Every structure is written in C-alpha cells, then in structure tokens.
Amino acid sequence: MRIIGLVDDCETAPEGFPDAAPVDLCDVCLSPPYTAAALRELFAQIYTEMRGKPAPPPKTGSTAEEEDED
C-alpha cells in the first residue's frame, strides 16, 4: 500500500500539529496543478514498482449501463 496525498501545500503542517506535514506522512505528496494524465502516469509507475509488471491500459469509455445492454 502507498499513501498518496493530494493537498494544497505538501510542506505546511496543519495548525496545532507541527509534525504532521503531508510530505512527511505520505509516500507521495502532490500539490496542484496536476493533471489526470500525470496522475495516471504516477499510478502506473507505482503499480509497476509494486507488481513487477506494467500496469494494464486504461479502460475505454464504456459505462456499466452499456455493458448491461450487451
């Protein structure tokens, strides 16, 4: 398991919790702006590190309703 923080400021700890900066609590900490493509790349990299094989390609745009109709 990896903890990925998506926060406004990775370096600043919440008031009253000086030892709880997100960068210290998360395996990976990201601040905006980030894109869906960048997140997909990060998740694929983590998947490869953990599983030892490339991540599967993203699913196409089909929805559950379309699958039910088949």
KEKE-3310 file (N, C-alpha, C; in steps of 0.2 Angstrom, whole numbers, plus 5000, padded with zeros to 4 digits):
npx = (5004:5002:5003:4996:4996:4985:4986:4984:4996:5011:5021:5018:5013:4997:4989:4993:4998:5013:5021:5015:5016:5011:5020:5028:5020:5015:5018:5020:5017:5007:5004:4993:4996:4989:4988:4976:4982:4995:4993:4989:5000:5009:5002:5003:5017:5019:5011:5019:5031:5026:5020:5029:5027:5020:5007:4990:4982:4972:4954:4942:4930:4917:4902:4894:4881:4880:4887:4878:4868:4872)
npy = (4994:5011:5028:5042:5059:5072:5088:5105:5111:5103:5105:5112:5110:5106:5118:5117:5104:5101:5091:5085:5087:5085:5080:5073:5063:5056:5044:5048:5065:5077:5093:5105:5113:5098:5085:5074:5065:5065:5060:5047:5042:5042:5033:5021:5020:5017:5005:4997:4996:4990:4978:4972:4971:4979:4991:4988:4994:5009:5008:5008:5021:5015:5012:5006:5004:5003:4990:4982:4981:4973)
npz = (5000:4996:5001:4995:4994:4990:4991:4996:5000:5002:5011:5022:5039:5047:5058:5075:5074:5072:5068:5057:5043:5027:5017:5025:5030:5019:5006:4993:4989:4982:4975:4968:4952:4945:4933:4925:4917:4922:4935:4931:4925:4936:4945:4937:4937:4951:4952:4943:4951:4962:4958:4949:4935:4920:4921:4917:4902:4902:4904:4891:4886:4890:4899:4914:4911:4897:4896:4903:4893:4883)
capx = (5000:5006:4999:4997:4992:4983:4984:4986:5003:5014:5026:5015:5009:4991:4990:4992:5001:5019:5025:5011:5016:5009:5026:5031:5015:5013:5024:5020:5013:5006:5001:4990:4991:4991:4983:4974:4987:5001:4991:4989:5007:5011:4999:5006:5023:5018:5009:5024:5035:5023:5018:5034:5024:5017:5000:4986:4980:4966:4948:4939:4924:4911:4899:4891:4874:4882:4889:4872:4864:4875)
capy = (5000:5018:5034:5047:5065:5077:5093:5112:5113:5097:5107:5115:5106:5109:5122:5113:5098:5103:5085:5082:5090:5080:5077:5068:5057:5052:5041:5053:5071:5081:5099:5107:5109:5091:5083:5067:5061:5065:5055:5040:5040:5041:5027:5016:5019:5014:4998:4993:4995:4985:4971:4970:4971:4985:4992:4987:5000:5011:5005:5013:5025:5011:5013:5000:5004:5000:4983:4978:4981:4968)
capz = (5000:4996:5003:4990:4997:4985:4996:4993:5002:5005:5016:5028:5043:5050:5064:5081:5073:5069:5065:5053:5036:5022:5014:5030:5031:5013:5002:4988:4990:4976:4976:4962:4947:4942:4928:4925:4913:4927:4940:4928:4924:4943:4947:4933:4939:4957:4950:4941:4956:4967:4955:4944:4928:4918:4923:4912:4899:4904:4901:4886:4889:4891:4906:4917:4908:4891:4897:4904:4887:4879)
cpx = (5004:5001:5000:4992:4991:4981:4987:4993:5006:5018:5024:5011:5002:4993:4989:4996:5007:5022:5020:5010:5015:5015:5029:5026:5014:5019:5025:5015:5013:5002:4998:4995:4994:4986:4981:4979:4993:4999:4991:4996:5010:5008:5002:5013:5023:5016:5015:5029:5033:5022:5024:5032:5021:5010:4996:4984:4973:4960:4945:4933:4918:4909:4896:4884:4875:4883:4883:4867:4866:4873)
cpy = (5006:5023:5039:5053:5070:5083:5100:5113:5107:5099:5109:5111:5110:5113:5117:5106:5099:5097:5082:5085:5084:5076:5072:5062:5053:5049:5046:5059:5075:5087:5101:5112:5102:5089:5076:5062:5060:5060:5048:5038:5038:5034:5021:5014:5015:5006:4994:4991:4990:4978:4968:4969:4977:4986:4991:4994:5002:5008:5011:5016:5021:5012:5006:4999:5001:4992:4979:4977:4975:4961)
cpz = (5000:4998:4999:4992:4991:4990:4993:4994:5005:5010:5022:5032:5046:5056:5070:5080:5069:5065:5060:5046:5032:5019:5019:5031:5025:5009:4996:4989:4984:4977:4969:4959:4946:4938:4928:4922:4918:4932:4937:4927:4931:4946:4943:4935:4946:4956:4948:4946:4961:4964:4951:4937:4926:4920:4917:4909:4902:4900:4896:4889:4890:4898:4908:4913:4901:4891:4899:4898:4883:4881)
residu = (MET:ARG:ILE:ILE:GLY:LEU:VAL:ASP:ASP:CYS:GLU:THR:ALA:PRO:GLU:GLY:PHE:PRO:ASP:ALA:ALA:PRO:VAL:ASP:LEU:CYS:ASP:VAL:CYS:LEU:SER:PRO:PRO:TYR:THR:ALA:ALA:ALA:LEU:ARG:GLU:LEU:PHE:ALA:GLN:ILE:TYR:THR:GLU:MET:ARG:GLY:LYS:PRO:ALA:PRO:PRO:PRO:LYS:THR:GLY:SER:THR:ALA:GLU:GLU:GLU:ASP:GLU:ASP)
# end
